[in-house]
């Protein structure tokens, strides 16, 4: 799937409606981490990283309005949400936006933005399962409209489902009502297909959620947004070897990695990555297991 199709899934009518409402603006990146260089430039999912290196996020690059986002940081609420069935409750003090997990446990979370060719998505899931890994898939709701069977396939493999909006628009530029419609629309599909809206919401076309987006996520039933601290930029199709090098050069205990379904290079890279993680004593678990 091309970058444009991955990034913007909407009909002509949706585009006209949102444009008229002033929703399709740019600039979410300035509220997130800043980066330089041309590698990955122009892709609305992530800010531009330095040339030749994965995007590795650290707490001092969190927007000023965002509290500490590591699991060990300031709590978003007094208690932890129980979450969906078959996933453990989160640790007390889990913040409203999680970037990484505990650094003192030999676990990492591989998270996938869920859309694209269902055969490639299935191949990724199968490769993970063959290596004893569990992953978290943040699905685009319109993809579930096209591929409803994928929700069951993901859960049947012991993986975790979350929300990545309905149409993968630049959610930080939308009004509060438009943002809520994007989040709730995907939640409705998850609920209909699985009986649960899932625990995690990840904003579309942004690494971090703005305060407005977080408020709308809470309104839709999501107490926690899921960010990440490592982005190997597999969406740019750099090839399996580059993806492996970017991941294995930066991954550490507690890392949450942003990956994408629908890319052959990611499928090809995953077995070697998982084998290397096992050799390092690191287990790939769901985001909920990492933060439990």
VEXKOLDREN-143243 format. One record per residue: residue in one letter; x, y, z of N, C-alpha, C, O in turn. Coordinates in steps of 0.001 Angstrom, whole numbers, padded with zeros to 6 digits. Layout:
BEGIN
> A X Y Z X Y Z X Y Z X Y Z
...
//
This chain:
BEGIN
> X 000855 -001187 000000 000000 000000 000000 000885 001228 000000 001857 001280 000753
> X 000577 002222 -000825 001386 003424 -000900 001221 004260 000355 000287 004065 001133
> X 002136 005186 000537 002077 006039 001725 000781 006812 001766 000160 006923 002823
> X 000351 007360 000610 -000859 008165 000621 -002073 007340 000988 -002914 007796 001762
> X -002183 006152 000459 -003331 005322 000785 -003301 004868 002214 -004347 004753 002853
> X -002100 004602 002738 -002021 004199 004144 -002418 005343 005053 -003111 005151 006052
> X -001973 006529 004697 -002130 007652 005605 -003513 008255 005568 -003976 008776 006583
> X -004195 008204 004431 -005487 008882 004321 -006478 007931 003681 -006480 007734 002466
> X -007312 007350 004510 -008353 006449 004036 -009674 007158 004221 -010244 007169 005312
> X -010143 007736 003170 -011416 008424 003266 -012018 008554 001876 -011289 008507 000886
> X -013301 008713 001784 -013983 008900 000520 -013913 010360 000131 -013566 011219 000941
> X -014248 010631 -001131 -014252 012020 -001590 -015220 012856 -000785 -014956 014025 -000505
> X -016334 012264 -000413 -017313 013002 000386 -016773 013357 001748 -016997 014467 002231
> X -016056 012425 002390 -015468 012717 003700 -014446 013834 003595 -014377 014704 004463
> X -013662 013810 002544 -012654 014836 002356 -013295 016203 002212 -012857 017177 002822
> X -014338 016262 001396 -015000 017549 001193 -015620 018062 002479 -015552 019254 002776
> X -016227 017156 003245 -016882 017564 004490 -015889 018096 005501 -016112 019142 006111
> X -014777 017365 005680 -013800 017779 006680 -013046 019018 006247 -012704 019858 007079
> X -012780 019145 004942 -012092 020337 004466 -012943 021569 004694 -012445 022616 005107
> X -014252 021434 004416 -015152 022556 004637 -015209 022937 006098 -015393 024110 006425
> X -015055 021968 006983 -015118 022234 008423 -013785 022729 008973 -013676 023048 010157
> X -012770 022793 008109 -011464 023267 008569 -010697 022204 009299 -009792 022525 010068
> X -011033 020912 009082 -010405 019861 009861 -009094 019377 009299 -008264 018870 010053
> X -008866 019512 007985 -007690 018902 007386 -006553 019916 007328 -006211 020415 006256
> X -005979 020211 008473 -004860 021124 008564 -003625 020340 008951 -003726 019202 009410
> X -002467 020937 008772 -001226 020287 009156 -000724 020900 010444 -001332 021828 010979
> X 000390 020381 010943 001028 021028 012074 000951 020264 013362 001315 020804 014407
> X 000492 019020 013340 000469 018250 014580 001882 018015 015089 002106 017914 016295
> X 002839 017929 014163 004203 017612 014549 004813 018603 015507 005637 018216 016336
> X 004435 019896 015426 005066 020839 016330 004609 020671 017757 005224 021225 018669
> X 003545 019920 017978 003138 019632 019346 003755 018332 019837 003646 017987 021013
> X 004411 017608 018918 005080 016368 019278 006580 016614 019278 007047 017752 019318
> X 007333 015493 019229 008785 015625 019222 009244 016258 017925 008628 016064 016877
> X 010321 017010 017996 010866 017623 016808 012003 016784 016295 012660 016079 017062
> X 012244 016853 014997 013337 016083 014418 013829 016769 013171 013123 017600 012601
> X 015027 016436 012736 015597 017034 011554 015930 015995 010531 015784 014799 010782
> X 016387 016444 009349 016788 015529 008308 015661 015216 007375 014506 015556 007631
> X 016010 014550 006266 015034 014289 005226 014463 012895 005292 013420 012649 004687
> X 015082 011975 005987 014597 010600 006008 013214 010541 006595 012981 011012 007708
> X 012297 009967 005855 010934 009854 006328 010138 011124 006208 008981 011146 006627
> X 010691 012182 005660 009981 013450 005580 008747 013304 004726 008747 012582 003728
> X 007691 013996 005123 006468 013977 004352 005492 012911 004773 004337 012942 004347
> X 005906 011974 005589 004978 010957 006058 004241 011484 007270 004881 011806 008271
> X 002918 011586 007224 002192 012242 008304 002146 011457 009599 001704 011990 010617
> X 002589 010204 009596 002541 009398 010816 003593 009840 011814 003361 009774 013021
> X 004740 010286 011338 005882 010537 012207 006587 011815 011804 006589 012166 010624
> X 007195 012531 012767 008040 013656 012398 009310 013179 011722 009652 011999 011795
> X 010013 014093 011064 011189 013722 010294 012336 013352 011225 012698 014156 012085
> X 012925 012151 011084 014061 011748 011923 015375 012196 011313 015421 012714 010197
> X 016439 011986 012066 017764 012248 011538 018086 011238 010456 017613 010104 010525
> X 018881 011612 009449 019185 010695 008366 019844 009421 008865 020765 009462 009681
> X 019361 008284 008364 020000 007009 008621 019785 006438 009995 020436 005456 010350
> X 018907 007005 010781 018723 006514 012149 017247 006364 012443 016426 007113 011914
> X 016897 005387 013294 015501 005280 013711 015133 006430 014623 016002 007057 015229
> X 013861 006702 014718 013396 007710 015654 013318 007082 017035 012516 006175 017260
> X 014130 007547 017948 014116 007050 019321 013657 008202 020204 014342 009218 020318
> X 012509 008040 020818 011931 009112 021615 012344 008981 023062 012391 007875 023601
> X 012637 010083 023686 012999 010100 025093 012132 011118 025809 011592 012018 025167
> X 011982 011000 027134 011055 011888 027841 011314 013367 027624 010365 014151 027663
> X 012571 013795 027394 012799 015223 027231 012344 015736 025875 012485 016924 025585
> X 011793 014845 025029 011235 015270 023762 009717 015232 023783 009085 015420 022743
> X 009130 014999 024920 007681 015031 025047 007222 016480 025034 007914 017340 025579
> X 006069 016782 024424 005590 018156 024456 005479 018675 025883 005221 017907 026810
> X 005673 019967 026056 005699 020546 027398 004399 020319 028143 004395 020234 029371
> X 003291 020221 027416 001998 020063 028078 001715 018633 028470 000701 018351 029108
> X 002619 017706 028089 002390 016293 028347 003145 015863 029594 004335 016160 029702
> X 002507 015170 030552 003234 014702 031729 004174 013581 031373 004152 013077 030250
> X 005000 013186 032321 005908 012073 032098 005154 010877 031588 004133 010488 032154
> X 005661 010279 030498 004875 009271 029808 005437 007881 029968 004870 006954 029390
> X 006491 007666 030696 006929 006317 030979 006004 005700 032003 005356 006404 032778
> X 005946 004377 032003 005030 003704 032920 005339 004053 034362 004441 004083 035204
> X 006593 004315 034650 006961 004651 036024 006704 006109 036359 007039 006552 037457
> X 006107 006878 035424 005902 008299 035638 004675 008603 036463 004125 007740 037148
> X 004255 009872 036378 003134 010324 037187 001845 009643 036768 001615 009484 035569
> X 001003 009237 037689 -000221 008544 037345 -001218 009471 036689 -001274 010666 036979
> X -002016 008884 035782 -003092 009651 035161 -004327 009637 036043 -005152 010548 035981
> X -004450 008623 036850 -005612 008491 037720 -005196 007649 038908 -004132 007031 038900
> X -006035 007626 039927 -005677 006912 041152 -005595 005419 040921 -004751 004753 041521
> X -006452 004870 040065 -006475 003438 039836 -006102 003095 038423 -005940 003981 037585
> X -005964 001813 038148 -005642 001343 036813 -006877 000693 036210 -007612 -000016 036897
> X -007104 000938 034923 -008269 000369 034264 -008096 -001129 034078 -006995 -001585 033768
> X -009173 -001915 034261 -009054 -003360 034134 -008785 -003798 032711 -008134 -004822 032503
> X -009274 -003044 031704 -008978 -003368 030322 -009829 -004494 029773 -010745 -004973 030440
> X -009520 -004922 028536 -010308 -005941 027857 -010061 -007321 028434 -009080 -007525 029148
> X -010935 -008270 028135 -010714 -009647 028589 -009398 -010190 028040 -008937 -009763 026982
> X -008801 -011123 028757 -007577 -011816 028345 -006343 -010931 028354 -005287 -011350 027881
> X -006450 -009712 028883 -005282 -008873 029057 -005207 -008450 030520 -006238 -008160 031128
> X -004010 -008408 031092 -003887 -008119 032518 -004202 -006664 032823 -004084 -005809 031945
> X -004603 -006370 034061 -004775 -004968 034458 -003439 -004240 034435 -002387 -004841 034655
> X -003491 -002956 034170 -002274 -002156 034148 -001794 -001858 035563 -002571 -001866 036518
> X -000505 -001597 035671 000072 -001246 036964 -000502 000073 037455 -000787 000971 036663
> X -000667 000180 038757 -001100 001438 039343 -000104 002533 038971 001107 002314 038989
> X -000620 003703 038636 000246 004802 038250 000559 004863 036773 001335 005717 036345
> X -000029 003971 035974 000183 004048 034528 -000350 005384 034014 -001512 005712 034254
> X 000479 006162 033309 000061 007509 032915 -000948 007499 031775 -001224 006461 031173
> X -001483 008660 031498 -002480 008800 030445 -001888 008533 029074 -002602 008092 028173
> X -000610 008788 028896 000061 008493 027627 001334 007725 027919 002236 008222 028592
> X 001393 006514 027406 002517 005618 027671 003458 005652 026477 003031 005467 025337
> X 004739 005888 026740 005755 005870 025694 006618 004626 025791 006995 004059 024766
> X 006937 004193 026993 007759 003005 027178 007330 002299 028448 006636 002864 029292
> X 007760 001048 028565 007419 000241 029716 008552 000209 030731 009543 000922 030580
> X 008409 -000616 031767 009434 -000689 032813 010781 -001129 032245 010839 -002132 031533
> X 011856 -000416 032535 013167 -000782 031999 013851 -001907 032752 014927 -002361 032362
> X 013223 -002359 033835 013857 -003373 034671 013281 -004769 034436 013553 -005691 035205
> X 012476 -004928 033362 011948 -006247 033024 012379 -006593 031603 012415 -005707 030748
> X 012706 -007852 031326 013219 -008231 029998 012095 -008407 028974 011913 -009488 028415
> X 011353 -007338 028742 010220 -007387 027831 010205 -006145 026946 010663 -005072 027339
> X 009666 -006321 025744 009420 -005212 024827 008037 -005424 024215 007499 -006531 024249
> X 007470 -004363 023660 006171 -004455 022992 006327 -004025 021538 006752 -002904 021256
> X 005982 -004917 020624 005937 -004595 019201 004498 -004230 018866 003597 -005059 018991
> X 004286 -003003 018445 002938 -002529 018156 002826 -002236 016664 003724 -001640 016070
> X 001725 -002655 016069 001539 -002539 014625 000342 -001662 014314 -000734 -001836 014887
> X 000533 -000723 013407 -000571 000063 012884 -001310 -000823 011889 -000738 -001253 010887
> X -002567 -001090 012167 -003298 -002156 011488 -004100 -001696 010289 -005220 -001203 010421
> X -003510 -001866 009115 -004228 -001761 007860 -003311 -002320 006777 -002165 -002679 007048
> X -003822 -002391 005549 -003010 -002924 004467 -003446 -004312 004040 -004498 -004806 004444
> X -002627 -004920 003227 -002903 -006235 002647 -003126 -007255 003765 -002232 -007466 004584
> X -004296 -007891 003814 -004541 -008856 004902 -003619 -010066 004842 -003361 -010686 005873
> X -003118 -010415 003668 -002186 -011537 003582 -000863 -011189 004266 -000275 -012029 004948
> X -000399 -009965 004086 000818 -009552 004771 000583 -009437 006275 001448 -009794 007074
> X -000586 -008941 006654 -000918 -008858 008079 -000936 -010245 008709 -000415 -010443 009807
> X -001534 -011199 008012 -001587 -012564 008525 -000193 -013170 008614 000115 -013891 009563
> X 000646 -012880 007631 002016 -013399 007661 002788 -012842 008854 003572 -013564 009470
> X 002577 -011572 009187 003227 -010996 010360 002785 -011694 011638 003607 -012053 012481
> X 001479 -011879 011769 000956 -012537 012959 001488 -013960 013080 001850 -014404 014170
> X 001533 -014666 011968 002020 -016045 011974 003485 -016098 012381 003882 -016955 013172
> X 004294 -015181 011842 005711 -015145 012207 005883 -014872 013700 006723 -015491 014354
> X 005090 -013949 014237 005163 -013661 015672 004826 -014905 016487 005521 -015236 017448
> X 003766 -015581 016098 003319 -016760 016849 004329 -017889 016773 004511 -018622 017745
> X 004984 -018039 015641 005992 -019095 015506 007183 -018865 016424 007914 -019801 016749
> X 007374 -017632 016838 008485 -017308 017738 008002 -017029 019160 008756 -016507 019982
> X 006764 -017373 019447 006239 -017217 020800 005988 -015776 021197 005905 -015472 022387
> X 005867 -014887 020232 005688 -013460 020519 004219 -013081 020463 003440 -013669 019713
> X 003851 -012094 021261 002522 -011493 021224 002683 -010020 020876 003624 -009372 021336
> X 001779 -009493 020074 001892 -008120 019619 000603 -007368 019899 -000424 -007963 020226
> X 000675 -006051 019766 -000506 -005198 019888 -000761 -004549 018539 000134 -003934 017958
> X -001986 -004687 018040 -002360 -004126 016749 -003345 -002992 016977 -004436 -003206 017505
> X -002956 -001781 016578 -003824 -000615 016651 -004477 -000478 015283 -003837 -000045 014325
> X -005753 -000848 015192 -006390 -000973 013886 -007063 000319 013451 -007546 001097 014273
> X -007083 000526 012145 -007870 001585 011527 -009263 001020 011271 -009408 -000043 010667
> X -010291 001739 011733 -011649 001213 011663 -012116 000916 010252 -012804 -000080 010027
> X -011752 001770 009288 -012185 001521 007916 -011544 000257 007355 -012109 -000383 006468
> X -010371 -000108 007864 -009756 -001379 007468 -010597 -002550 007974 -010774 -003544 007270
> X -011111 -002427 009190 -011982 -003493 009701 -013269 -003586 008898 -013831 -004673 008764
> X -013749 -002467 008361 -014919 -002535 007480 -014617 -003398 006265 -015478 -004144 005799
> X -013400 -003298 005752 -013002 -004053 004573 -012556 -005473 004913 -012750 -006399 004126
> X -011958 -005634 006090 -011365 -006925 006487 -011833 -007313 007890 -011004 -007435 008792
> X -013121 -007508 008096 -013605 -007769 009460 -013035 -009051 010060 -012954 -009176 011282
> X -012642 -010001 009222 -012106 -011264 009731 -010787 -011071 010463 -010395 -011926 011257
> X -010091 -009956 010210 -008787 -009754 010831 -008890 -009531 012335 -007951 -009844 013067
> X -010003 -009003 012806 -010146 -008804 014255 -010077 -010142 014977 -009362 -010281 015970
> X -010811 -011116 014484 -010804 -012446 015103 -009438 -013108 014953 -008951 -013762 015875
> X -008824 -012931 013782 -007514 -013547 013556 -006487 -013008 014550 -005677 -013770 015078
> X -006515 -011721 014805 -005568 -011116 015745 -005787 -011661 017150 -004832 -012065 017814
> X -007019 -011674 017602 -007315 -012135 018958 -007089 -013634 019105 -006635 -014089 020154
> X -007399 -014401 018073 -007201 -015849 018146 -005729 -016207 018317 -005406 -017273 018841
> X -004844 -015331 017881 -003411 -015574 018045 -002877 -015147 019401 -001677 -015244 019659
> X -003773 -014671 020276 -003342 -014226 021592 -002798 -012815 021611 -002161 -012405 022582
> X -003042 -012069 020549 -002553 -010706 020450 -003584 -009728 021004 -004647 -010131 021476
> X -003259 -008450 020941 -004094 -007416 021537 -004544 -006437 020459 -003785 -006109 019547
> X -005783 -005976 020574 -006355 -005028 019631 -006530 -003663 020292 -006919 -003570 021457
> X -006242 -002620 019542 -006492 -001267 020005 -007015 -000407 018872 -007269 -000897 017772
> X -007174 000878 019147 -007868 001820 018282 -006869 002792 017655 -006079 003421 018360
> X -006909 002911 016317 -006054 003857 015596 -006894 004771 014699 -006465 005174 013618
> X -008087 005082 015174 -009065 005965 014528 -009783 005275 013380 -009404 004185 012951
> X -010816 005927 012897 -011670 005348 011854 -011070 005482 010464 -011091 004528 009686
> X -010540 006643 010146 -010095 006912 008768 -008640 007335 008645 -008192 007687 007554
> X -007897 007307 009743 -006477 007648 009741 -006232 009056 009205 -005342 009264 008380
> X -007009 010004 009666 -006811 011414 009347 -005788 012026 010299 -005376 011393 011271
> X -005388 013245 010017 -004505 014000 010918 -005332 014470 012111 -005866 015579 012118
> X -005426 013606 013115 -006399 013832 014179 -006080 015082 015003 -006994 015688 015562
> X -004832 015477 015090 -004489 016648 015892 -005016 017936 015280 -005140 018944 015975
> X -005327 017918 013994 -005831 019116 013330 -007350 019170 013289 -007915 020149 012803
> X -008026 018130 013792 -009482 018097 013755 -010076 018828 014958 -009416 019023 015978
> X -011317 019218 014812 -012043 019786 015951 -012298 018694 016976 -012110 017512 016687
> X -012722 019079 018160 -013008 018097 019205 -014077 017114 018741 -013938 015909 018952
> X -015142 017610 018112 -016216 016723 017663 -015739 015782 016569 -016095 014604 016560
> X -014936 016296 015649 -014422 015444 014581 -013471 014380 015128 -013508 013225 014706
> X -012618 014786 016076 -011699 013823 016676 -012474 012732 017410 -012154 011548 017300
> X -013491 013142 018154 -014296 012146 018862 -014945 011175 017878 -014967 009970 018128
> X -015472 011681 016765 -016105 010808 015778 -015107 009794 015216 -015462 008639 014979
> X -013864 010221 015004 -012841 009304 014503 -012535 008201 015519 -012406 007032 015156
> X -012422 008578 016777 -012086 007595 017818 -013279 006682 018092 -013138 005460 018141
> X -014444 007279 018268 -015633 006487 018583 -016035 005592 017431 -016548 004495 017652
> X -015810 006043 016187 -016156 005215 015038 -015370 003918 015007 -015921 002856 014719
> X -014082 004004 015303 -013273 002779 015370 -013670 001946 016577 -013743 000720 016492
> X -013930 002612 017712 -014349 001879 018914 -015625 001091 018656 -015754 -000046 019109
> X -016565 001683 017935 -017815 000989 017628 -017557 -000279 016835 -018186 -001308 017084
> X -016650 -000216 015898 -016353 -001395 015089 -015672 -002477 015908 -015977 -003661 015769
> X -014751 -002062 016759 -014098 -003037 017632 -015117 -003705 018554 -015099 -004923 018733
> X -015996 -002907 019132 -017017 -003446 020030 -017927 -004428 019307 -018258 -005488 019838
> X -018327 -004070 018100 -019230 -004936 017339 -018573 -006254 016965 -019216 -007303 016988
> X -017291 -006201 016620 -016602 -007400 016137 -016054 -008269 017265 -015943 -009485 017105
> X -015710 -007666 018402 -015004 -008409 019447 -015673 -008343 020809 -015320 -009117 021699
> X -016627 -007443 020997 -017244 -007276 022304 -016508 -006318 023210 -016935 -006097 024344
> X -015394 -005731 022737 -014599 -004804 023553 -014046 -003717 022648 -013728 -003972 021486
> X -013932 -002505 023177 -013305 -001434 022404 -011786 -001500 022486 -011103 -000713 021829
> X -011241 -002421 023279 -009806 -002477 023498 -009377 -001460 024532 -010148 -000577 024909
> X -008151 -001587 024988 -007646 -000704 026048 -006983 000544 025494 -007117 001621 026076
> X -006270 000424 024383 -005357 001471 023941 -005916 002265 022779 -006575 001724 021892
> X -005640 003564 022801 -005869 004424 021648 -004543 005035 021221 -003809 005583 022043
> X -004244 004938 019939 -003070 005611 019388 -003538 006641 018368 -004263 006289 017438
> X -003141 007911 018516 -003581 008932 017569 -003027 008669 016175 -001929 008134 016021
> X -003790 009048 015174 -003352 008888 013786 -002583 010117 013335 -002902 011246 013711
> X -001563 009875 012520 -000715 010935 011975 -000060 011769 013065 000133 012973 012897
> X 000279 011140 014173 000935 011834 015285 001581 010818 016203 001082 009703 016355
> X 002680 011197 016809 003296 010331 017807 002681 010550 019185 002577 009617 019981
> X 002280 011775 019459 001705 012096 020755 000321 012696 020571 000058 013375 019579
> X -000546 012447 021513 -001884 013023 021497 -001863 014408 022131 -001216 014609 023159
> X -002556 015351 021536 -002735 016652 022159 -003726 016519 023316 -004400 015499 023464
> X -003798 017567 024126 -004750 017550 025241 -006182 017380 024729 -006987 016687 025351
> X -006495 018005 023604 -007844 017881 023052 -008128 016436 022639 -009202 015901 022914
> X -007153 015816 021976 -007351 014439 021525 -007452 013497 022716 -008274 012581 022707
> X -006628 013707 023742 -006721 012872 024941 -008104 012980 025575 -008672 011982 026019
> X -008636 014188 025615 -009967 014375 026211 -011028 013616 025418 -011931 013017 026002
> X -010921 013640 024108 -011903 012929 023295 -011713 011414 023396 -012685 010661 023331
> X -010482 010974 023553 -010239 009544 023757 -010874 009076 025069 -011507 008022 025122
> X -010696 009880 026132 -011335 009514 027404 -012854 009473 027260 -013513 008585 027800
> X -013395 010431 026534 -014841 010466 026303 -015307 009203 025591 -016409 008718 025845
> X -014477 008668 024701 -014824 007453 023957 -014536 006179 024742 -014856 005083 024280
> X -013931 006310 025932 -013704 005143 026773 -012260 004715 026920 -011992 003648 027472
> X -011309 005526 026437 -009891 005160 026502 -009184 006022 027542 -009020 007227 027350
> X -008773 005411 028627 -008050 006131 029674 -006577 006318 029320 -005902 007170 029897
> X -006077 005526 028374 -004644 005534 028081 -004401 005621 026579 -004991 004878 025795
> X -003527 006534 026196 -003017 006596 024835 -001678 005850 024786 -000911 005856 025749
> X -001422 005221 023663 -000210 004418 023525 000707 005052 022487 000400 005058 021295
> X 001831 005583 022948 002844 006122 022050 003947 005066 021888 003664 003869 021947
> X 005167 005485 021690 006270 004546 021501 007574 005295 021647 007612 006522 021546
> X 008656 004547 021887 009969 005167 022024 010924 004760 020913 012068 005213 020890
> X 010478 003914 019993 011349 003480 018897 010529 003353 017616 009507 002669 017577
> X 011001 004026 016575 010313 004022 015283 011325 003680 014188 012075 004557 013759
> X 011361 002436 013731 012314 002067 012671 011889 002509 011276 012594 002239 010304
> X 010746 003185 011163 010263 003756 009908 010123 002701 008811 010543 002901 007671
> X 009527 001591 009185 009312 000533 008196 008316 000934 007124 008305 000356 006037
> X 007464 001934 007425 006479 002400 006456 007133 002951 005184 006489 003015 004136
> X 008413 003351 005271 009122 003886 004110 009718 002781 003242 010366 003066 002235
> X 009503 001524 003624 009980 000363 002861 011486 000423 002589 011903 000368 001432
> X 012307 000534 003638 013755 000595 003430 014385 -000774 003202 015566 -000856 002865
> X 013619 -001854 003381 014145 -003205 003250 014322 -003871 004598 014490 -003210 005622
> X 014281 -005201 004579 014308 -005960 005825 015583 -005725 006624 015523 -005596 007847
> X 016726 -005668 005966 017985 -005524 006692 018060 -004184 007414 018554 -004106 008538
> X 017574 -003143 006774 017595 -001823 007412 016653 -001791 008612 016995 -001248 009663
> X 015476 -002372 008452 014528 -002421 009565 015133 -003175 010748 015035 -002735 011893
> X 015757 -004315 010457 016400 -005087 011519 017473 -004270 012221 017536 -004246 013450
> X 018311 -003603 011446 019411 -002831 012032 018881 -001686 012885 019391 -001430 013976
> X 017869 -001008 012392 017315 000108 013156 016675 -000356 014454 016810 000300 015487
> X 015983 -001481 014403 015342 -001984 015613 016364 -002495 016615 016354 -002105 017782
> X 017243 -003370 016149 018147 -004043 017072 019239 -003112 017582 019845 -003379 018620
> X 019493 -002029 016869 020484 -001073 017327 019994 -000178 018447 020798 000440 019146
> X 018678 -000101 018627 018134 000843 019612 017203 000227 020640 016930 000845 021668
> X 016714 -000966 020388 015721 -001548 021289 016358 -001895 022627 017530 -002268 022692
> X 015578 -001770 023686 016061 -002043 025037 014888 -002517 025878 013742 -002381 025451
> X 015137 -003071 027063 014021 -003486 027907 013033 -002349 028138 013418 -001235 028492
> X 011765 -002650 027934 010720 -001656 028090 010344 -000924 026824 009376 -000163 026825
> X 011083 -001128 025734 010798 -000400 024509 009413 -000737 023957 008965 -001882 024017
> X 008751 000280 023422 007536 000113 022641 007870 000555 021226 008241 001706 020998
> X 007738 -000364 020276 008179 -000138 018901 006964 000077 018005 005979 -000658 018094
> X 007040 001088 017143 005976 001360 016178 006315 000690 014855 007311 001028 014216
> X 005481 -000258 014448 005643 -000967 013182 004324 -000910 012412 003313 -000430 012924
> X 004351 -001400 011191 003192 -001269 010318 002913 -002567 009574 003827 -003233 009088
> X 001640 -002911 009496 001225 -004015 008646 001161 -003521 007194 001139 -002318 006933
> X 001133 -004464 006274 001000 -004101 004869 002311 -003816 004173 002310 -003247 003081
> X 003445 -004197 004776 004747 -003943 004174 005568 -005235 004170 005802 -005832 005221
> X 005995 -005654 003000 006716 -006917 002874 008021 -006887 003650 008416 -007891 004243
> X 008696 -005739 003650 009956 -005660 004376 009804 -005925 005861 010693 -006501 006487
> X 008685 -005510 006424 008431 -005762 007847 008213 -007247 008089 008701 -007804 009073
> X 007482 -007883 007188 007276 -009335 007290 008614 -010058 007223 008877 -010968 008008
> X 009453 -009651 006285 010740 -010315 006107 011685 -010065 007279 012512 -010915 007609
> X 011560 -008904 007901 012477 -008554 008999 012112 -009224 010306 012991 -009489 011127
> X 010837 -009502 010520 010375 -009893 011848 011012 -011164 012396 011413 -011155 013560
> X 011137 -012266 011638 011731 -013475 012235 013130 -013244 012794 013425 -013672 013910
> X 013992 -012577 012039 015358 -012338 012518 015361 -011422 013739 016169 -011607 014648
> X 014464 -010436 013766 014365 -009551 014926 013965 -010345 016158 014572 -010194 017218
> X 012957 -011182 016030 012479 -011954 017173 013542 -012938 017661 013691 -013144 018866
> X 014274 -013541 016738 015345 -014450 017141 016444 -013702 017893 016984 -014202 018880
> X 016769 -012503 017416 017794 -011710 018101 017324 -011278 019484 018110 -011273 020432
> X 016059 -010917 019606 015529 -010544 020919 015606 -011720 021882 015969 -011550 023046
> X 015267 -012901 021404 015350 -014085 022264 016779 -014332 022717 017010 -014705 023866
> X 017739 -014127 021826 019140 -014314 022189 019584 -013307 023253 020488 -013582 024042
> X 018942 -012150 023265 019244 -011131 024277 018434 -011317 025557 018582 -010555 026512
> X 017583 -012333 025566 016758 -012571 026737 015545 -011673 026834 014986 -011510 027918
> X 015120 -011081 025714 013974 -010185 025689 012761 -010879 025081 012862 -011515 024032
> X 011627 -010756 025737 010377 -011337 025256 009508 -010241 024629 009410 -009135 025161
> X 008890 -010558 023510 007943 -009637 022869 006561 -009950 023397 006050 -011053 023202
> X 005945 -008968 024076 004658 -009160 024736 003718 -008048 024273 004137 -007106 023599
> X 002445 -008170 024643 001503 -007112 024325 001803 -005862 025163 002488 -005932 026184
> X 001285 -004737 024716 001473 -003504 025469 000893 -003614 026876 001467 -003096 027834
> X -000250 -004293 026992 -000851 -004474 028328 000029 -005337 029214 000172 -005048 030402
> X 000620 -006389 028666 001510 -007220 029466 002751 -006429 029872 003228 -006569 030998
> X 003280 -005601 028973 004455 -004801 029289 004168 -003821 030424 005037 -003550 031252
> X 002963 -003301 030457 002601 -002246 031423 001815 -002769 032614 001271 -001981 033388
> X 001747 -004077 032772 000956 -004654 033866 001725 -004610 035185 001213 -005052 036213
//
